[in-house]
Amino acid sequence: MAGIAIGVMALIVVLSVMNGFEDDIKTKLLGTQSHIVISHYQGGLSDPGLVMDVVAREEGVIASTPFILAQGLVSSPGGISGAVIRGIDPASATKVIRLNEIITHGTGSLDDAGILVGSELASLSGILVGDAVTLISPTGTITPLGMIPASRTFIVRGIFSTGMYEFDSNMVYISLGAAKKMFQRDTPSGVEVKVQDIYRADAIAKSATKRLGEGYWAKTWKDMNKSLFSALRLEKTIMFIILLFIILVAAFSIISTLIMMVMEKRKEIAILKSMGATTEQILRIFITVGMAIGISGTLAGLVLGLLLAYNLNAVVTAVEFIFKIQVMPKDVYYITGLPTKVDAVEVACITVASLLLCFFATIYPARQAARQDPVEVIRYEG
């Protein structure tokens, strides 16, 4: 019973933690990325207002905003670093991405002379709020001496932290007007869209592109992070299978317990059969005994797993205090505790899987008990 309880508890806790991590990653990603990105195959949108109007008519859409995405260099007194430069519309961007929430120093207000810098990029380059930095674009003016990259100086208005190292070390925000001037573009790269239900993003994107007509394409947050979420899903599935073997091993203990019981109770089984007990009744008795063990272990593991999953941060804090260690260093994991999310469907699947394994474990010893020949047993053991 203890083995089954430990297996069920481990499955519930591990899968809850993995669900929590997945939700935490989604929150951080979708704080920086939009739910849907719409653009044109020719590159850029000649009429972003039309796209925003069409998107606004879709059910479930909260807001949309144009953007420009390009690569360049950030030059500061601390050195030169490559960066992804995002030009955003300060008036509408905050309705799509949680820009104000991720600002850690300074302000999120942008003008054509301002820039927002990621926290990791700022710390590596020694950039502070109020400093002047220069953005260098790979595209520029063609002269007789060749291509001269365009450059422009901006004042750091704020420093942001998304909790994702890739964004915080490689991304800067400038206004849409400044990006158009710097990259010599008249049109934005596309339109970002925020929706109420992120799991309906695929349907909304398909409907919007159908209304817009030929030449337009759309990507959802799933498409833009497919490899990451596929890896998380695969890891979760593998962990479920591995931890299920704990319950399987515990189920073998039910088999051994029932086999020992059959060996010890051969005489009693023979007496019962000689008194008129049928094979089905003997079979039912031993299956009931085995399932009693399995159900008790499963319920104990279910209760312990849910208690631990809902109070995991308190347990982690106690472990850190007792052993003077830091389980989740913030500078490595960017989180202060273990995020957990208990999924009722997964808990139900774990419970059913445990009970099924226990049931199948009772079949062999129960059949062995039911096959006992009372004449032979009484002859040699009576």
C-alpha positions as CSV (number, residue, x, y, z in Angstrom):
1,M,0.0,0.0,0.0
2,A,2.8,2.4,0.9
3,G,4.4,1.9,-2.6
4,I,1.2,2.7,-4.4
5,A,0.6,5.8,-2.2
6,I,4.1,7.1,-2.9
7,G,3.8,6.5,-6.6
8,V,0.4,8.3,-6.8
9,M,1.7,11.2,-4.7
10,A,4.9,11.6,-6.8
11,L,2.8,11.6,-10.0
12,I,0.4,14.3,-8.8
13,V,3.2,16.5,-7.4
14,V,5.5,16.2,-10.4
15,L,2.8,16.8,-13.0
16,S,1.4,19.7,-11.0
17,V,4.9,21.4,-10.8
18,M,5.4,20.8,-14.6
19,N,1.9,22.4,-15.2
20,G,2.9,25.3,-13.0
21,F,6.2,25.8,-14.9
22,E,4.3,25.7,-18.2
23,D,1.9,28.3,-17.1
24,D,4.7,30.5,-15.7
25,I,6.5,30.3,-19.1
26,K,3.3,31.1,-20.9
27,T,2.7,34.1,-18.7
28,K,6.2,35.4,-19.3
29,L,6.2,34.7,-23.0
30,L,2.7,36.2,-23.6
31,G,3.8,39.3,-21.6
32,T,6.3,40.1,-24.2
33,Q,4.7,38.4,-27.3
34,S,1.2,38.9,-28.6
35,H,-1.2,36.1,-29.1
36,I,-1.4,36.5,-32.9
37,V,0.8,38.2,-35.4
38,I,-0.6,39.1,-38.8
39,S,1.5,40.2,-41.8
40,H,1.7,40.0,-45.6
41,Y,3.9,37.7,-47.7
42,Q,5.3,40.7,-49.6
43,G,6.8,41.9,-46.3
44,G,5.1,44.6,-44.2
45,L,1.5,45.9,-44.3
46,S,0.7,48.7,-46.7
47,D,-2.6,49.3,-44.8
48,P,-2.3,48.3,-41.2
49,G,-5.5,50.2,-40.3
50,L,-7.5,47.9,-42.6
51,V,-6.0,44.8,-40.9
52,M,-6.8,46.2,-37.4
53,D,-10.4,47.0,-38.4
54,V,-10.9,43.4,-39.8
55,V,-9.3,41.9,-36.7
56,A,-11.4,44.1,-34.4
57,R,-14.6,42.5,-35.8
58,E,-13.5,39.0,-34.8
59,E,-15.2,37.7,-31.6
60,G,-12.8,37.4,-28.7
61,V,-10.3,40.1,-29.8
62,I,-9.3,42.6,-27.1
63,A,-6.9,44.9,-29.0
64,S,-4.3,45.1,-31.8
65,T,-1.3,47.2,-32.5
66,P,1.2,47.7,-35.4
67,F,4.9,46.9,-34.9
68,I,8.2,46.9,-36.7
69,L,10.7,44.1,-36.0
70,A,14.4,44.4,-37.1
71,Q,17.9,43.5,-36.0
72,G,20.7,45.9,-35.2
73,L,23.4,46.8,-32.8
74,V,23.3,48.7,-29.5
75,S,26.3,50.8,-28.8
76,S,26.9,52.1,-25.3
77,P,29.9,53.1,-23.2
78,G,30.0,49.5,-22.0
79,G,30.4,48.0,-25.5
80,I,28.4,47.0,-28.5
81,S,25.8,44.2,-28.5
82,G,23.5,42.7,-31.1
83,A,19.8,43.2,-30.4
84,V,16.3,42.7,-31.7
85,I,14.8,46.1,-32.2
86,R,11.0,46.4,-31.8
87,G,9.2,49.5,-32.9
88,I,5.9,49.8,-31.1
89,D,3.0,52.2,-31.0
90,P,3.1,53.7,-27.5
91,A,-0.6,54.4,-27.6
92,S,-1.9,50.9,-28.4
93,A,1.0,48.6,-27.5
94,T,0.2,48.5,-23.8
95,K,-3.2,47.0,-24.6
96,V,-1.6,44.1,-26.3
97,I,1.6,43.4,-24.3
98,R,2.0,44.0,-20.6
99,L,4.7,46.6,-21.2
100,N,4.1,48.7,-18.0
101,E,4.1,45.6,-15.8
102,I,7.6,44.5,-16.9
103,I,9.3,47.8,-16.3
104,T,11.7,47.5,-13.3
105,H,13.4,50.9,-13.5
106,G,12.3,54.2,-15.1
107,T,9.1,54.4,-17.1
108,G,7.4,52.6,-19.9
109,S,6.4,55.9,-21.7
110,L,8.1,56.2,-25.1
111,D,8.6,59.0,-27.4
112,D,10.6,59.2,-30.6
113,A,13.8,59.9,-28.7
114,G,13.4,57.2,-26.0
115,I,14.3,53.6,-25.8
116,L,13.5,50.7,-23.4
117,V,16.3,48.2,-22.7
118,G,16.2,44.6,-21.4
119,S,17.6,44.1,-17.9
120,E,20.3,41.6,-18.9
121,L,21.5,43.7,-21.8
122,A,21.6,46.8,-19.5
123,S,23.6,45.0,-16.8
124,L,26.1,43.5,-19.3
125,S,26.6,46.9,-21.0
126,G,26.4,49.1,-17.9
127,I,23.3,50.9,-19.1
128,L,21.3,53.0,-16.7
129,V,18.1,55.0,-17.0
130,G,18.9,58.4,-18.5
131,D,22.0,57.1,-20.4
132,A,22.4,57.8,-24.1
133,V,22.8,54.7,-26.4
134,T,23.2,54.5,-30.1
135,L,21.3,52.0,-32.3
136,I,23.0,51.0,-35.5
137,S,21.0,49.5,-38.4
138,P,22.5,47.2,-41.0
139,T,20.6,49.1,-43.7
140,G,21.6,52.6,-44.5
141,T,22.5,55.0,-47.2
142,I,24.3,53.9,-50.3
143,T,27.3,56.1,-51.2
144,P,30.2,55.8,-53.6
145,L,32.2,54.2,-50.8
146,G,29.5,51.6,-50.2
147,M,26.7,51.1,-47.7
148,I,26.9,53.4,-44.6
149,P,24.9,51.9,-41.8
150,A,22.3,54.2,-40.3
151,S,22.7,55.1,-36.6
152,R,20.7,57.1,-34.1
153,T,21.1,58.1,-30.5
154,F,18.3,57.4,-28.0
155,I,17.8,58.2,-24.3
156,V,17.1,55.2,-22.0
157,R,13.6,55.8,-20.6
158,G,13.3,52.5,-18.8
159,I,14.7,49.0,-18.2
160,F,12.4,46.0,-18.4
161,S,12.6,42.4,-17.2
162,T,10.3,39.7,-18.6
163,G,12.0,36.8,-16.7
164,M,13.1,35.2,-20.0
165,Y,16.8,35.6,-20.5
166,E,16.5,35.5,-24.3
167,F,14.2,38.6,-24.3
168,D,16.0,40.5,-21.5
169,S,19.4,40.1,-23.1
170,N,18.6,40.7,-26.8
171,M,15.6,43.1,-27.1
172,V,15.0,46.8,-27.0
173,Y,11.8,48.9,-27.7
174,I,11.6,52.1,-29.5
175,S,8.6,54.0,-30.8
176,L,7.0,53.1,-34.2
177,G,7.8,56.5,-35.6
178,A,11.5,56.3,-34.7
179,A,11.7,52.8,-36.1
180,K,10.3,53.9,-39.4
181,K,12.8,56.7,-39.7
182,M,15.8,54.5,-38.6
183,F,15.0,51.6,-40.9
184,Q,13.7,53.8,-43.7
185,R,10.3,52.1,-43.8
186,D,6.9,53.5,-44.5
187,T,5.0,50.4,-43.4
188,P,5.0,48.3,-40.2
189,S,6.2,44.7,-40.2
190,G,2.8,43.5,-39.1
191,V,0.0,43.7,-36.5
192,E,0.0,42.1,-33.1
193,V,-3.3,40.9,-31.7
194,K,-4.4,40.1,-28.1
195,V,-7.4,37.8,-27.6
196,Q,-9.5,36.8,-24.5
197,D,-9.0,33.1,-24.8
198,I,-5.5,32.1,-25.9
199,Y,-6.6,28.6,-26.8
200,R,-9.0,30.1,-29.5
201,A,-6.1,32.0,-31.1
202,D,-5.8,29.5,-34.0
203,A,-9.5,29.8,-34.9
204,I,-9.4,33.6,-34.7
205,A,-6.2,33.8,-36.8
206,K,-7.7,31.5,-39.5
207,S,-10.9,33.5,-39.6
208,A,-9.1,36.9,-39.8
209,T,-6.8,35.8,-42.7
210,K,-9.8,34.4,-44.5
211,R,-11.5,37.8,-44.3
212,L,-8.4,39.7,-45.3
213,G,-7.9,37.6,-48.5
214,E,-4.9,36.2,-50.4
215,G,-1.4,37.2,-49.4
216,Y,-1.9,37.5,-45.6
217,W,-0.5,35.1,-43.1
218,A,-1.0,34.7,-39.3
219,K,1.1,33.1,-36.6
220,T,-0.2,32.3,-33.1
221,W,1.7,32.1,-29.9
222,K,1.8,28.3,-30.3
223,D,3.4,28.6,-33.7
224,M,6.0,31.1,-32.5
225,N,7.0,28.8,-29.5
226,K,6.3,25.4,-31.0
227,S,9.6,23.8,-30.1
228,L,9.5,25.0,-26.5
229,F,6.0,23.8,-25.8
230,S,6.6,20.5,-27.7
231,A,9.6,19.8,-25.5
232,L,7.6,20.6,-22.3
233,R,4.8,18.3,-23.5
234,L,7.2,15.5,-24.3
235,E,9.0,15.8,-21.0
236,K,5.7,15.7,-19.2
237,T,4.6,12.6,-21.0
238,I,8.0,10.8,-20.3
239,M,7.8,11.8,-16.6
240,F,4.3,10.4,-16.4
241,I,5.4,7.1,-17.9
242,I,8.5,6.9,-15.7
243,L,6.7,7.6,-12.5
244,L,3.9,5.2,-13.4
245,F,6.5,2.4,-13.1
246,I,6.6,3.2,-9.3
247,I,3.0,2.2,-9.1
248,L,3.7,-0.8,-11.3
249,V,6.4,-2.0,-9.0
250,A,4.1,-1.4,-6.0
251,A,1.4,-3.5,-7.9
252,F,3.8,-6.4,-7.9
253,S,3.9,-6.3,-4.1
254,I,0.1,-6.9,-4.3
255,I,0.8,-9.9,-6.4
256,S,3.4,-11.3,-4.0
257,T,1.1,-10.5,-1.0
258,L,-1.8,-12.4,-2.5
259,I,0.3,-15.3,-3.6
260,M,1.6,-15.7,0.0
261,M,-2.0,-15.5,1.2
262,V,-3.1,-18.2,-1.2
263,M,-0.2,-20.4,0.0
264,E,-1.1,-19.9,3.6
265,K,-4.9,-20.3,3.1
266,R,-4.9,-23.3,0.9
267,K,-6.7,-25.4,3.5
268,E,-9.3,-22.7,4.2
269,I,-9.9,-22.3,0.4
270,A,-10.4,-26.1,0.1
271,I,-12.9,-26.2,3.0
272,L,-14.9,-23.3,1.4
273,K,-15.0,-25.0,-2.0
274,S,-16.0,-28.3,-0.4
275,M,-18.8,-26.5,1.4
276,G,-20.2,-25.3,-1.9
277,A,-18.2,-22.0,-2.7
278,T,-17.9,-21.6,-6.4
279,T,-14.8,-20.7,-8.4
280,E,-16.2,-17.2,-9.1
281,Q,-16.8,-16.6,-5.4
282,I,-13.2,-17.5,-4.5
283,L,-12.0,-15.4,-7.3
284,R,-14.1,-12.5,-6.1
285,I,-12.8,-12.8,-2.5
286,F,-9.1,-12.4,-3.5
287,I,-9.8,-9.7,-6.1
288,T,-11.6,-7.8,-3.3
289,V,-8.7,-8.2,-0.9
290,G,-6.2,-7.0,-3.6
291,M,-8.4,-4.1,-4.6
292,A,-8.8,-3.1,-0.9
293,I,-5.0,-2.7,-0.7
294,G,-4.9,-0.8,-4.1
295,I,-7.8,1.5,-3.3
296,S,-6.4,2.3,0.2
297,G,-3.0,3.1,-1.3
298,T,-4.4,5.2,-4.2
299,L,-6.6,7.2,-1.9
300,A,-3.7,7.8,0.6
301,G,-1.5,8.9,-2.3
302,L,-4.2,11.1,-3.7
303,V,-4.7,12.9,-0.4
304,L,-1.0,13.3,0.3
305,G,-0.3,14.4,-3.3
306,L,-2.9,17.1,-3.3
307,L,-1.8,18.4,0.1
308,L,1.8,18.5,-1.0
309,A,0.9,20.1,-4.4
310,Y,-1.1,22.9,-2.8
311,N,1.5,23.6,-0.1
312,L,4.7,22.9,-2.0
313,N,6.1,26.4,-1.5
314,A,5.7,26.1,2.3
315,V,7.5,22.7,2.1
316,V,10.3,24.2,0.0
317,T,10.7,27.1,2.4
318,A,11.0,24.7,5.3
319,V,13.6,22.6,3.5
320,E,15.6,25.8,2.7
321,F,15.5,26.9,6.3
322,I,16.4,23.5,7.8
323,F,19.3,22.7,5.4
324,K,20.4,26.3,4.7
325,I,20.2,25.8,1.0
326,Q,18.4,27.6,-1.9
327,V,16.3,25.2,-3.9
328,M,15.5,27.6,-6.7
329,P,18.2,30.3,-7.0
330,K,16.5,33.4,-8.4
331,D,19.5,34.4,-10.5
332,V,19.4,31.0,-12.3
333,Y,15.6,30.3,-12.5
334,Y,14.1,33.8,-12.4
335,I,11.4,32.6,-10.0
336,T,11.2,32.7,-6.3
337,G,9.3,29.5,-5.7
338,L,8.0,26.3,-7.3
339,P,4.8,27.2,-9.3
340,T,2.2,24.5,-9.2
341,K,-1.1,23.9,-11.0
342,V,-3.3,20.9,-10.1
343,D,-5.1,19.6,-13.2
344,A,-8.3,17.7,-12.2
345,V,-8.3,15.7,-15.4
346,E,-4.7,14.6,-14.8
347,V,-5.4,13.7,-11.2
348,A,-8.4,11.6,-12.4
349,C,-6.2,9.8,-15.0
350,I,-3.6,9.1,-12.3
351,T,-6.2,7.6,-10.0
352,V,-7.8,5.5,-12.7
353,A,-4.4,4.3,-13.9
354,S,-3.4,3.3,-10.4
355,L,-6.7,1.4,-9.8
356,L,-6.4,-0.4,-13.1
357,L,-2.8,-1.5,-12.4
358,C,-3.9,-2.8,-9.0
359,F,-6.9,-4.6,-10.5
360,F,-4.7,-6.4,-13.1
361,A,-2.3,-7.3,-10.3
362,T,-5.0,-9.2,-8.5
363,I,-6.1,-11.4,-11.4
364,Y,-3.2,-13.9,-11.4
365,P,-3.1,-14.8,-7.7
366,A,-6.9,-14.8,-7.5
367,R,-7.1,-17.3,-10.4
368,Q,-4.5,-19.4,-8.7
369,A,-6.6,-19.5,-5.5
370,A,-9.8,-20.3,-7.5
371,R,-8.1,-23.2,-9.3
372,Q,-7.3,-25.0,-6.0
373,D,-8.5,-28.6,-6.0
374,P,-10.1,-29.2,-2.6
375,V,-9.7,-33.0,-2.8
376,E,-5.9,-32.8,-3.4
377,V,-5.5,-30.1,-0.7
378,I,-7.5,-32.0,2.0
379,R,-5.7,-35.3,1.1
380,Y,-2.2,-33.9,1.6
381,E,-2.8,-31.2,4.1
382,G,-5.9,-32.3,5.9
